[in-house]
Amino acid sequence: MNLRRLLLLSTLLALTARAQEENRAAGWIENLHLSATGTAAWVENHSRTSAEANRADAATYELSLGGTLPRQLASSVLFVASGEISSLLVPEYELADNFKTGGRLSLQRKFGLGPLAPVLLFSAGGTYKSARLAGDRGWTTDAGVQLAKRVLPNLRLAAGAAWLEHNARSATWDLNQRTYSIEAAWDIDERWTLAGSVGRLEGDIVANATWPVWGKALGGGFGPTVQDYYSARPWSVTNIYGPGWVSYNVEADVDLWSVALTYACSDHAAIELRKSAAYVVNRIDITYPTDSWGLGLNYRF
């Protein structure tokens, strides 16, 4: 009799443990949010070239798949783990293609109750970049902080700062950047949202030049200031935008801005039209302006 009771008790405990594991697994799956985004863009001066006659424009296509897993740590604290894979295609300049995979951890703290309470967000992430060009392959780490608040039920403002470092195989592609930004989003109605941002990036960027222009710069044809600065910076012949093209690393300040209009087609799908611009000025006052138009579709499963 005791043996039967022991077997029965063991069976009940095993079934209970299995049910709890299944419930936890079901809860984990239910909390996982998946999304997919596809974007087509036209980028003016995709080559980031200073000589206007040599600037290469390009169409780009990007597809990304992501997942987020939120967990409420306290009534005002939310922890989010996320992962993403993405692919960038530049058909006219295939050496600019890349594939990325990475993850991110975020901690969100809400101060107060209701939708108008300010929210402080900390995040950190790591991404591996598998570029078509071998020298650009490597790990990227980043971290950021953002403070956001709805000043009106349909108007959200945010200010943030971020740091990024890319450790590439080649020093030409090594990056260390700091970005400061201000954002605003206006919910026009239940379906339309207008958003904009302005920012400032400080740090390393990669620019490109044809070999005749680069050879002239290194030879002193643009003066000793240009010659001395470029001679001290990492560079390599990459042929990304044509035979003999050179990619080189410079320190720069970048003024950033963008405007986006989003239409929510349903609870799961949204279409976004975005205009972006970056005005790059390197340490010797040489400029590389870039503009782009993009149309994207986002779907949340």
PyMOL commands that set and color helices and strands:
alter all, ss='L'
color gray80, all
select helices_A, chain A and resi 2-31+52-54+94-96+134-136+171-173+211-218+224-231
alter helices_A, ss='H'
color red, helices_A
select strands_A, chain A and resi 33-44+58-74+77-89+98-110+119-131+138-152+155-168+175-187+192-209+235-237+246-264+269-282+287-300
alter strands_A, ss='S'
color yellow, strands_A
deselect
rebuild
show_as cartoon
